[in-house]
């Protein structure tokens, strides 16, 4: 199998950390692993099969690199076309947005996680919210600002301003007053041409993991409540700094009815967006009436053993290593299923 890590996005380092954890957890007696390290410049470097203790070093190439990683008769990435399965442990644009998934589809290689359409949809928070609304899943109100549009906020303050197609809270600002709006849009536009203004939802942030393909139906983990401790909101520092947040599984104070509703809505959004493999679905539970509001869906969330998705399923009775085995099985099952289609 091949593990893809790194990538061109601002989440490059997070991807490397996820891949190190994945490689360390895979059973070397069951899997022969090749690592493909993708640089911030987009170059791909194939490394030899490694033991579970191998560490990816950003910027280090152990062999020649190819700019376009397609199966070839010769070259460092020839192995990508003959592996049994690919784990694209990539976060953000150029990895989690359907681009790499499309490449693997063209190469006819089984891979872990959502397909092309689901990956692209979930990455674009504007389009994703529209699909969820049409599917009957409540989401927070938002307003999209495209190139040439006036900078407007129809919701009052505070609001969140964010790039439409990015992750890990990069480029996001919590805006408290009118004079902060334009600078927040300018910051978001450094990362994306489309910017979202989202209503502020006063409530508890809760996340749910999902695992599975379409048949049998996917399953949801226990929900976990995000406690950002000293941080005002769930920003980059609270996500990745040591001690930046705490995860409470199951969330204290939520009724069993609300827990079951969160799990049901997570699976509904997973199915409505045509995801397969895995996802982490983020919700708000409003303080006032306890309404469950979907925030976003991540098709390849942070994937270390201590990341939220893994911790949610660990608390639900599925270990990190067992979850990886199941994801590989799901990738092979989907590829076998789809190979029977006539095009």
C-alpha positions as CSV (number, residue, x, y, z in Angstrom):
1,X,0.0,0.0,0.0
2,X,1.0,3.6,-0.4
3,X,0.5,6.4,2.2
4,X,0.4,9.9,0.7
5,X,1.3,12.8,3.0
6,X,2.3,16.4,3.0
7,X,0.7,18.3,0.1
8,X,0.6,21.9,-1.1
9,X,-1.9,23.3,1.4
10,X,-1.3,25.2,4.6
11,X,-2.2,21.9,6.4
12,X,1.0,20.3,5.1
13,X,2.6,19.8,8.6
14,X,-0.7,18.4,10.0
15,X,-0.8,15.9,7.2
16,X,2.8,14.7,7.9
17,X,1.9,14.3,11.6
18,X,-1.2,12.3,10.6
19,X,0.8,10.1,8.3
20,X,3.5,9.4,10.8
21,X,0.8,8.2,13.2
22,X,-0.9,6.0,10.5
23,X,2.4,4.4,9.4
24,X,3.3,3.6,13.0
25,X,-0.1,2.0,13.7
26,X,-0.2,-0.3,10.6
27,X,0.8,-3.9,11.2
28,X,4.1,-4.5,9.3
29,X,3.2,-8.2,9.3
30,X,0.1,-7.4,7.2
31,X,1.1,-4.4,5.2
32,X,4.1,-3.5,3.0
33,X,4.1,0.3,3.1
34,X,5.5,2.8,0.5
35,X,5.4,6.5,1.5
36,X,4.9,9.3,-1.0
37,X,5.9,12.6,0.5
38,X,4.3,15.6,-1.4
39,X,6.2,18.9,-1.0
40,X,4.7,22.3,-0.6
41,X,5.9,22.9,-4.2
42,X,3.7,20.0,-5.4
43,X,6.6,17.6,-6.1
44,X,6.1,13.9,-5.2
45,X,8.9,11.8,-3.8
46,X,8.6,8.1,-3.4
47,X,10.3,6.4,-0.5
48,X,11.1,2.7,-0.2
49,X,9.0,0.4,1.9
50,X,9.5,1.3,5.6
51,X,9.0,-0.2,9.0
52,X,6.2,1.1,11.2
53,X,8.6,3.3,13.1
54,X,9.7,5.3,10.0
55,X,9.3,9.1,10.2
56,X,8.5,11.3,7.3
57,X,10.7,14.4,7.3
58,X,9.3,17.4,5.5
59,X,11.5,18.7,2.7
60,X,13.6,15.5,2.7
61,X,13.6,13.5,-0.6
62,X,15.1,10.0,-0.6
63,X,14.9,9.7,-4.3
64,X,14.0,11.5,-7.6
65,X,10.7,13.3,-7.7
66,X,8.0,13.6,-10.3
67,X,5.8,16.6,-10.8
68,X,2.8,14.6,-12.2
69,X,2.4,11.3,-10.2
70,X,0.9,8.9,-12.8
71,X,1.7,5.3,-13.3
72,X,4.5,4.9,-15.8
73,X,6.8,2.3,-17.2
74,X,9.7,3.8,-15.3
75,X,10.2,6.4,-12.7
76,X,10.0,6.8,-8.9
77,X,6.2,6.6,-8.8
78,X,5.7,3.5,-10.8
79,X,4.7,1.7,-7.7
80,X,1.7,3.9,-7.2
81,X,0.0,2.1,-10.1
82,X,0.5,-1.4,-8.7
83,X,-0.3,-1.0,-5.0
84,X,-3.3,-2.7,-3.5
85,X,-4.7,0.5,-1.8
86,X,-3.7,4.1,-1.3
87,X,-4.2,6.1,1.9
88,X,-4.3,9.8,0.9
89,X,-3.7,11.2,4.4
90,X,-3.9,14.8,3.0
91,X,-5.7,17.7,4.4
92,X,-7.1,20.8,2.6
93,X,-6.8,21.8,-1.0
94,X,-4.9,19.6,-3.5
95,X,-5.5,16.5,-1.4
96,X,-8.9,16.6,0.4
97,X,-10.8,18.4,-2.3
98,X,-11.2,15.7,-5.0
99,X,-8.1,16.5,-7.0
100,X,-6.0,13.6,-5.7
101,X,-9.1,11.4,-5.6
102,X,-9.6,12.1,-9.3
103,X,-6.0,11.1,-10.1
104,X,-6.4,7.8,-8.3
105,X,-9.7,7.2,-10.1
106,X,-7.9,7.7,-13.4
107,X,-5.2,5.3,-12.3
108,X,-7.9,2.8,-11.2
109,X,-6.3,2.5,-7.7
110,X,-8.4,1.7,-4.6
111,X,-8.1,4.5,-2.0
112,X,-9.3,5.3,1.5
113,X,-12.0,8.0,2.0
114,X,-14.5,10.0,0.1
115,X,-14.7,10.0,-3.7
116,X,-14.2,12.9,-6.1
117,X,-17.7,14.6,-5.8
118,X,-18.1,14.2,-2.1
119,X,-14.5,15.5,-1.4
120,X,-15.1,18.5,-3.6
121,X,-18.5,19.2,-2.1
122,X,-17.4,19.0,1.5
123,X,-14.4,21.2,0.9
124,X,-16.7,24.0,-0.5
125,X,-18.6,25.1,2.6
126,X,-21.0,27.3,0.5
127,X,-22.1,24.4,-1.8
128,X,-22.1,21.9,1.1
129,X,-24.5,24.0,3.2
130,X,-26.8,24.4,0.2
131,X,-26.9,20.6,-0.4
132,X,-27.6,20.0,3.4
133,X,-30.4,22.5,3.4
134,X,-32.0,20.9,0.4
135,X,-31.6,17.5,2.2
136,X,-33.4,18.7,5.3
137,X,-30.3,19.0,7.5
138,X,-30.3,22.2,9.5
139,X,-27.1,24.3,9.0
140,X,-26.0,27.7,10.2
141,X,-27.0,30.6,8.0
142,X,-24.3,32.0,5.7
143,X,-23.7,34.6,3.0
144,X,-21.2,34.0,0.2
145,X,-19.0,36.9,-1.1
146,X,-17.5,36.2,-4.5
147,X,-15.1,38.3,-6.5
148,X,-16.7,41.5,-7.5
149,X,-19.4,41.3,-4.8
150,X,-20.0,44.0,-2.3
151,X,-18.7,43.1,1.2
152,X,-21.9,42.6,3.2
153,X,-23.0,41.1,6.5
154,X,-26.7,40.3,6.8
155,X,-26.5,38.8,10.3
156,X,-25.4,41.4,12.7
157,X,-22.5,40.8,15.1
158,X,-20.6,38.7,16.0
159,X,-20.1,36.6,12.8
160,X,-17.4,34.4,11.5
161,X,-15.6,35.2,8.2
162,X,-13.7,32.4,6.5
163,X,-12.4,31.1,3.2
164,X,-15.0,28.9,1.6
165,X,-12.6,26.1,0.7
166,X,-10.0,25.6,3.4
167,X,-9.6,23.8,6.7
168,X,-8.0,23.8,10.1
169,X,-9.4,27.3,10.9
170,X,-6.8,29.0,8.7
171,X,-7.8,32.5,7.5
172,X,-10.9,32.6,9.8
173,X,-11.8,35.6,11.9
174,X,-14.4,36.1,14.5
175,X,-15.7,39.6,13.7
176,X,-17.2,41.7,16.5
177,X,-18.0,45.0,14.7
178,X,-18.5,46.6,11.3
179,X,-15.0,48.0,11.1
180,X,-13.5,44.5,11.4
181,X,-15.5,43.1,8.5
182,X,-13.4,44.3,5.5
183,X,-10.0,43.3,7.0
184,X,-11.4,39.8,7.8
185,X,-12.6,39.4,4.2
186,X,-9.2,40.5,3.0
187,X,-7.5,37.9,5.2
188,X,-9.8,35.1,4.0
189,X,-9.2,36.1,0.4
190,X,-5.5,35.4,0.8
191,X,-6.6,31.8,0.8
192,X,-9.7,31.7,-1.4
193,X,-11.5,33.9,-3.9
194,X,-14.9,32.9,-2.3
195,X,-15.4,34.0,1.3
196,X,-18.2,33.1,3.7
197,X,-19.9,35.2,6.3
198,X,-21.5,32.9,8.8
199,X,-24.0,33.6,11.6
200,X,-22.6,33.1,15.1
201,X,-24.3,30.2,16.8
202,X,-24.3,30.5,20.6
203,X,-24.0,27.0,21.9
204,X,-21.9,23.9,22.4
205,X,-19.6,22.6,19.7
206,X,-19.9,18.9,19.3
207,X,-18.2,16.5,16.8
208,X,-19.2,13.1,15.6
209,X,-17.2,10.5,13.7
210,X,-18.7,8.5,10.9
211,X,-17.3,5.2,9.4
212,X,-18.6,3.1,6.5
213,X,-19.7,2.9,2.9
214,X,-23.3,2.9,1.7
215,X,-24.1,-0.8,2.3
216,X,-24.3,-1.7,5.1
217,X,-25.2,1.7,6.4
218,X,-22.4,3.8,7.9
219,X,-22.1,4.1,11.7
220,X,-21.6,7.1,13.9
221,X,-19.4,7.3,16.9
222,X,-20.3,8.7,20.3
223,X,-20.4,12.6,20.1
224,X,-17.6,14.6,21.7
225,X,-17.9,18.1,23.1
226,X,-15.1,20.5,22.3
227,X,-13.9,22.6,25.2
228,X,-11.6,25.3,23.9
229,X,-10.4,26.2,27.5
230,X,-8.8,29.7,27.4
231,X,-9.5,30.2,23.6
232,X,-12.5,32.3,22.5
233,X,-13.4,29.8,19.8
234,X,-12.0,26.6,18.1
235,X,-9.2,28.3,16.3
236,X,-5.9,26.8,14.9
237,X,-4.1,27.1,18.2
238,X,-6.9,25.4,20.2
239,X,-6.9,22.6,17.6
240,X,-3.2,21.9,17.5
241,X,-1.4,23.4,20.4
242,X,-0.7,21.0,23.3
243,X,-3.4,21.7,25.9
244,X,-5.4,23.9,23.5
245,X,-8.6,22.0,23.9
246,X,-10.3,19.2,25.7
247,X,-12.6,16.6,24.3
248,X,-15.5,15.4,26.5
249,X,-17.0,12.1,25.4
250,X,-19.9,11.8,25.7
251,X,-20.8,15.5,26.2
252,X,-22.0,16.3,29.7
253,X,-25.4,17.9,30.0
254,X,-26.7,16.5,26.7
255,X,-29.8,14.3,26.8
256,X,-29.7,10.8,25.3
257,X,-32.3,12.1,22.8
258,X,-29.8,14.8,21.7
259,X,-27.0,12.4,21.5
260,X,-29.0,10.1,19.2
261,X,-30.1,13.1,17.1
262,X,-26.4,14.1,16.6
263,X,-25.5,10.6,15.5
264,X,-28.5,10.4,13.2
265,X,-27.7,13.8,11.6
266,X,-24.1,12.9,11.2
267,X,-25.0,9.8,9.2
268,X,-27.7,11.7,7.2
269,X,-25.2,14.4,6.2
270,X,-22.6,11.7,5.3
271,X,-25.1,9.9,3.1
272,X,-26.5,13.1,1.5
273,X,-23.1,14.3,0.5
274,X,-22.3,10.8,-0.9
275,X,-19.3,10.3,1.4
276,X,-17.7,6.9,1.9
277,X,-15.0,5.7,4.2
278,X,-14.8,8.2,7.0
279,X,-15.8,11.7,8.0
280,X,-15.9,14.0,11.0
281,X,-19.1,16.0,11.3
282,X,-19.1,19.2,13.3
283,X,-22.2,20.5,15.0
284,X,-23.5,23.3,17.3
285,X,-26.1,22.6,19.9
286,X,-27.8,25.9,20.5
287,X,-27.9,27.2,24.1
288,X,-31.4,28.4,23.9
289,X,-33.6,25.7,22.5
290,X,-31.1,22.8,22.1
291,X,-31.4,22.8,18.3
292,X,-28.7,20.7,16.5
293,X,-27.1,22.8,13.7
294,X,-24.6,21.3,11.4
295,X,-21.4,23.3,10.9
296,X,-19.3,21.4,8.4
297,X,-18.1,17.9,7.4
298,X,-14.5,16.9,7.0
299,X,-13.7,14.0,4.7
300,X,-10.1,13.5,5.9
301,X,-9.9,15.0,9.4
302,X,-6.7,15.1,11.4
303,X,-5.7,11.5,11.7
304,X,-3.2,11.0,14.5
305,X,-4.1,8.6,17.3
306,X,-5.0,11.5,19.5
307,X,-7.0,13.4,16.9
308,X,-10.7,13.9,17.5
309,X,-11.9,11.3,15.0
310,X,-9.7,8.6,16.4
311,X,-10.6,9.5,20.0
312,X,-14.3,9.5,19.3
313,X,-14.2,5.9,17.9
314,X,-11.8,4.8,20.6
315,X,-14.4,5.9,23.1
316,X,-17.0,4.0,21.0
317,X,-15.1,0.8,21.3
318,X,-13.0,0.8,18.1
319,X,-9.2,1.2,18.5
320,X,-7.1,3.3,16.2
321,X,-5.4,0.2,14.5
322,X,-8.8,-1.5,14.1
323,X,-10.2,1.7,12.5
324,X,-7.3,1.8,10.0
325,X,-7.9,-1.9,9.1
326,X,-11.6,-1.2,8.6
327,X,-10.9,1.8,6.4
328,X,-8.6,-0.2,4.1
329,X,-11.3,-2.9,3.9
330,X,-13.9,-0.3,2.9
331,X,-11.6,1.1,0.2
332,X,-11.1,-2.3,-1.3
333,X,-14.9,-3.1,-1.1
334,X,-15.8,0.1,-2.9
335,X,-13.3,-0.5,-5.6
336,X,-14.5,-4.0,-6.2
337,X,-18.1,-2.9,-6.1
338,X,-17.6,-0.1,-8.6
339,X,-15.5,-2.3,-10.9
340,X,-18.7,-4.0,-11.9
341,X,-20.2,-0.9,-13.3
342,X,-20.5,-0.5,-17.1
343,X,-19.4,2.8,-18.5
